[in-house]
Amino acid sequence: MTKMGGSSSISSFPNQNASVMNGSVVYSASQNGLPLSQSQVTSTGTFSGKTVTIKAVFSYERNRWRIIRMYVPPVA
């Protein structure tokens, strides 16, 4: 959400990498198949040997991005 900020023009971007608390996160945003006011952000994080992928759909409303759906699969 910070990368997209308060601008509807930043609705997609390629993979970004970050190191967090002895782990790593890769995230990107895409509008594939969504209306122009929406974007899906996919993030994959690896911590303590476990990898989790989270997908969230955002909608641009009232000059900011809001989460409207989030998909978090169970971790085995």
Buried (B, 14 or more C-beta within 10 A) or exposed (E): EEEBEEEBEBBBBEEEEEEEEEBBBBBBBBEEEBEEEBBBBBBBBBEEEEEBEBBBBBBBEEEBBEEEEEEEEEEE
